[in-house]
Amino acid sequence: MHIALLRPAATDTPEGRLGEFLARGLSAGEVESFAVDGTRSGESRAVVDLIARAREFDLVHVLCGRTPLALASSLPVPVVTTLHREPAGEERELVERLRGRVWVVGGGREGPSGFEGSTHIPTPGSDAGEREVAEAVEAYARLYGRALAAAARRRADSEHDRRPWGEYWVLADMPGYKVKRIDVLPGKRLSYQRHAQRAEHWVVVSGRALVTLDGVERELGPGESIDVPLGAAHRVANPGPELLSFVEVQHGSYFGEDDIERLADDFGR
């Protein structure tokens, strides 16, 4: 595991103390600290550095501040956060919104209430012995393993899907764009649809594609491509006897399946 710790530089608080314990207790080369000096500019620098390097890590552990936690949804790796007090007001709303994307750990003597799936790992006090500190570090190491395993299962589920017309694989999923490889069985076609929040670019890899774009049909072969503008009605079909394989590059602000407006569909969806 390669863990990024976004933590206070000072060690005179529970958050700073936990960061120091984890930085010392995890294996050499396994953890790297992004220290926040307690100022707004220091927090911003640490967050910017972490975002720029996020793909170097398997997991990010946020130990300080609402701003870093708010950015967690844009990070491409699992995120853990430790709360040393019961969140209230805007902080509680933030944690609620991030449920399912961030692992919440209670670091106080009592666990956080009302957060489904939260974990309780008390942070050792300033007078804690080596055994207590080692047990806390080991508990976090086990939690990191569970978070990584869960993320791997989610990726496996989301990166490949079978449909009545064929199947697809997600090759990349980043803020601003998403890339898929799509295979369409002979004689099958996708729904006639449009999107409100993304445009697409299709490149045929193998086979023949019959593309309908705003009612106009065009046939494409290997190496040929077409742009699907935002809001345009579109469909791709495989008219030939061979498998059609093409790459779809989506550009926009949102790529969820609920941004599909189906105008016609062979499978009653």
C-alpha positions as CSV (number, residue, x, y, z in Angstrom):
1,M,0.0,0.0,0.0
2,H,1.1,3.6,-0.7
3,I,-0.9,5.9,1.6
4,A,-1.0,9.7,1.5
5,L,-1.7,11.4,4.9
6,L,-3.1,14.9,4.8
7,R,-2.4,15.9,8.4
8,P,-1.6,18.8,10.7
9,A,2.1,19.6,11.0
10,A,1.6,20.2,14.8
11,T,1.2,17.2,17.0
12,D,-0.5,18.9,20.0
13,T,-4.0,17.9,18.8
14,P,-5.6,14.5,18.4
15,E,-5.5,14.9,14.6
16,G,-1.8,15.8,14.6
17,R,-1.0,13.1,17.1
18,L,-2.7,10.4,15.0
19,G,-0.9,11.6,11.9
20,E,2.4,11.3,13.7
21,F,1.6,7.8,15.0
22,L,0.6,6.6,11.5
23,A,3.6,8.3,9.8
24,R,6.0,6.5,12.3
25,G,4.1,3.2,12.6
26,L,3.4,2.3,9.0
27,S,6.1,0.6,7.0
28,A,8.9,2.7,5.4
29,G,7.9,3.7,1.9
30,E,4.2,2.9,2.6
31,V,3.1,6.4,3.8
32,E,3.8,10.0,2.8
33,S,2.7,13.0,4.7
34,F,1.2,16.3,3.3
35,A,1.5,18.5,6.3
36,V,-0.8,21.5,6.9
37,D,0.7,24.3,9.0
38,G,-2.6,25.5,10.3
39,T,-3.0,28.5,8.0
40,R,-5.4,28.7,5.1
41,S,-2.6,29.1,2.6
42,G,-0.8,26.1,4.1
43,E,-3.9,24.0,3.7
44,S,-4.3,25.1,0.1
45,R,-0.7,24.3,-0.8
46,A,-1.0,20.8,0.8
47,V,-4.3,20.1,-0.9
48,V,-3.0,21.3,-4.3
49,D,0.1,19.1,-4.0
50,L,-1.9,16.1,-3.0
51,I,-4.4,16.5,-5.9
52,A,-1.5,16.8,-8.4
53,R,0.0,13.6,-7.1
54,A,-3.1,11.6,-6.2
55,R,-2.6,8.9,-8.7
56,E,0.8,8.0,-7.1
57,F,-1.2,6.7,-4.1
58,D,-3.5,3.8,-3.4
59,L,-5.4,5.7,-0.7
60,V,-5.7,9.1,0.9
61,H,-6.3,9.6,4.6
62,V,-7.6,13.1,5.5
63,L,-7.0,14.2,9.1
64,C,-7.7,17.9,8.9
65,G,-10.2,20.4,7.6
66,R,-13.5,20.5,5.7
67,T,-11.9,21.8,2.5
68,P,-9.7,18.7,1.9
69,L,-12.7,16.5,2.7
70,A,-14.9,18.4,0.3
71,L,-12.4,17.7,-2.4
72,A,-12.4,13.9,-1.7
73,S,-15.1,13.2,-4.3
74,S,-12.7,14.4,-7.1
75,L,-9.8,12.1,-6.1
76,P,-9.3,9.0,-8.2
77,V,-8.4,6.8,-5.1
78,P,-10.3,5.8,-2.0
79,V,-10.5,8.3,0.9
80,V,-10.6,7.8,4.6
81,T,-11.3,10.6,7.1
82,T,-11.0,10.5,10.9
83,L,-13.4,12.6,13.0
84,H,-12.4,13.4,16.6
85,R,-15.7,15.0,17.5
86,E,-19.3,14.5,16.5
87,P,-19.8,16.6,13.3
88,A,-22.5,19.2,13.3
89,G,-24.1,21.7,10.9
90,E,-22.3,22.1,7.6
91,E,-19.6,19.5,8.5
92,R,-22.3,16.9,9.1
93,E,-24.0,17.7,5.9
94,L,-20.7,17.4,4.0
95,V,-20.0,13.9,5.6
96,E,-23.6,12.8,4.7
97,R,-23.1,13.9,1.0
98,L,-19.8,12.0,0.8
99,R,-21.3,8.8,2.3
100,G,-20.3,5.9,0.1
101,R,-17.2,7.7,-1.3
102,V,-15.4,8.3,2.0
103,W,-14.7,5.9,4.9
104,V,-15.6,7.7,8.1
105,V,-13.6,6.7,11.3
106,G,-14.4,7.9,14.8
107,G,-11.2,8.8,16.5
108,G,-12.7,9.9,19.8
109,R,-13.5,7.7,22.8
110,E,-16.9,7.1,21.2
111,G,-17.7,6.4,17.6
112,P,-19.6,8.8,15.4
113,S,-23.4,8.3,15.6
114,G,-25.8,8.1,12.7
115,F,-23.2,7.3,10.0
116,E,-23.9,4.0,8.3
117,G,-20.7,2.0,7.8
118,S,-18.6,4.2,10.0
119,T,-15.7,2.6,12.0
120,H,-14.4,3.4,15.5
121,I,-10.7,3.5,16.1
122,P,-9.9,5.6,19.2
123,T,-6.8,7.8,18.9
124,P,-4.2,7.0,21.6
125,G,-3.6,9.8,24.0
126,S,-0.4,11.8,24.4
127,D,0.6,9.4,27.3
128,A,-0.1,6.2,25.4
129,G,2.3,3.3,25.5
130,E,3.9,1.7,22.5
131,R,1.5,-1.2,22.5
132,E,-1.6,1.0,22.4
133,V,-0.1,3.0,19.5
134,A,0.8,-0.1,17.6
135,E,-2.7,-1.5,18.0
136,A,-4.2,1.7,16.6
137,V,-1.8,1.7,13.6
138,E,-2.6,-1.9,12.9
139,A,-6.3,-1.2,13.1
140,Y,-5.9,1.5,10.4
141,A,-3.7,-0.8,8.3
142,R,-6.6,-3.3,8.3
143,L,-9.1,-0.6,7.5
144,Y,-7.0,0.6,4.5
145,G,-7.0,-3.0,3.2
146,R,-10.8,-3.2,3.4
147,A,-11.2,0.2,1.7
148,L,-8.9,-0.9,-1.1
149,A,-10.6,-4.2,-1.5
150,A,-14.0,-2.5,-1.7
151,A,-12.7,0.0,-4.2
152,A,-11.4,-2.8,-6.4
153,R,-14.8,-4.6,-6.3
154,R,-16.5,-1.3,-7.3
155,R,-14.1,-0.8,-10.2
156,A,-14.7,-4.3,-11.4
157,D,-18.5,-3.8,-11.3
158,S,-18.4,-0.4,-13.0
159,E,-15.7,-0.9,-15.6
160,H,-17.4,-3.8,-17.4
161,D,-21.1,-4.4,-18.2
162,R,-23.0,-6.7,-20.4
163,R,-26.1,-5.4,-22.3
164,P,-28.7,-7.0,-24.6
165,W,-26.8,-5.5,-27.6
166,G,-23.3,-6.5,-26.4
167,E,-20.9,-5.2,-23.7
168,Y,-18.6,-2.3,-22.8
169,W,-15.5,-1.6,-20.8
170,V,-14.5,1.7,-19.1
171,L,-11.0,2.5,-20.1
172,A,-10.7,5.9,-18.2
173,D,-13.0,7.9,-16.0
174,M,-11.6,11.3,-15.0
175,P,-13.1,14.7,-14.3
176,G,-14.1,16.2,-17.6
177,Y,-13.9,13.0,-19.7
178,K,-14.7,9.3,-19.8
179,V,-13.5,6.7,-22.3
180,K,-15.2,3.4,-23.2
181,R,-14.6,0.5,-25.5
182,I,-18.0,-0.7,-26.8
183,D,-18.7,-4.0,-28.6
184,V,-22.0,-4.4,-30.5
185,L,-23.2,-7.9,-31.6
186,P,-24.1,-8.5,-35.2
187,G,-27.6,-7.3,-36.0
188,K,-28.0,-5.4,-32.7
189,R,-28.2,-1.7,-32.0
190,L,-28.1,0.6,-29.0
191,S,-31.1,2.8,-28.1
192,Y,-31.8,6.0,-30.0
193,Q,-30.9,8.5,-27.3
194,R,-29.5,11.9,-26.3
195,H,-27.6,13.5,-23.4
196,A,-28.0,16.8,-21.6
197,Q,-24.5,16.9,-20.0
198,R,-22.0,15.3,-22.4
199,A,-20.9,15.2,-26.0
200,E,-19.2,12.1,-27.5
201,H,-16.7,11.2,-30.2
202,W,-16.8,7.7,-31.7
203,V,-13.9,5.9,-33.4
204,V,-14.5,2.5,-35.1
205,V,-11.9,-0.1,-34.3
206,S,-13.2,-3.1,-36.2
207,G,-16.4,-4.1,-38.0
208,R,-19.0,-1.7,-39.6
209,A,-21.1,0.9,-37.7
210,L,-24.3,2.4,-38.9
211,V,-24.6,5.7,-37.1
212,T,-27.9,7.7,-36.9
213,L,-27.3,11.3,-35.9
214,D,-30.4,13.6,-35.6
215,G,-32.2,11.3,-38.1
216,V,-29.4,11.2,-40.7
217,E,-27.6,7.8,-41.2
218,R,-23.9,7.3,-42.0
219,E,-21.9,4.1,-42.2
220,L,-18.4,4.0,-40.7
221,G,-15.5,1.5,-41.1
222,P,-12.3,0.9,-39.1
223,G,-10.4,4.1,-38.4
224,E,-13.3,6.4,-39.2
225,S,-14.9,8.6,-36.6
226,I,-17.8,10.9,-35.9
227,D,-18.7,13.6,-33.3
228,V,-22.0,13.5,-31.4
229,P,-22.7,17.0,-30.2
230,L,-24.3,17.8,-26.8
231,G,-28.1,17.2,-27.1
232,A,-28.0,15.5,-30.5
233,A,-30.1,12.4,-30.9
234,H,-27.9,9.4,-31.8
235,R,-27.7,5.7,-32.2
236,V,-25.1,3.1,-33.4
237,A,-26.0,-0.2,-34.9
238,N,-24.0,-3.2,-36.2
239,P,-25.4,-4.0,-39.7
240,G,-22.7,-6.6,-40.5
241,P,-22.0,-10.2,-39.7
242,E,-18.9,-9.4,-37.6
243,L,-18.6,-7.9,-34.1
244,L,-18.5,-4.1,-34.1
245,S,-15.9,-2.6,-31.8
246,F,-15.5,1.2,-31.3
247,V,-14.1,3.6,-28.8
248,E,-16.4,6.3,-27.3
249,V,-14.8,9.4,-25.7
250,Q,-17.3,11.4,-23.6
251,H,-16.6,15.1,-22.7
252,G,-18.8,17.0,-20.3
253,S,-19.7,17.6,-16.7
254,Y,-21.5,14.4,-15.9
255,F,-21.4,10.8,-17.3
256,G,-24.0,8.9,-15.3
257,E,-26.4,6.5,-16.8
258,D,-29.3,8.8,-15.7
259,D,-28.2,11.3,-18.3
260,I,-29.6,9.1,-21.0
261,E,-32.9,10.1,-22.6
262,R,-34.1,7.1,-24.6
263,L,-36.2,8.1,-27.7
264,A,-36.5,4.5,-29.0
265,D,-35.2,1.2,-27.8
266,D,-35.3,-2.4,-29.1
267,F,-35.3,-3.8,-25.6
268,G,-38.1,-1.9,-24.0
269,R,-35.9,0.1,-21.6
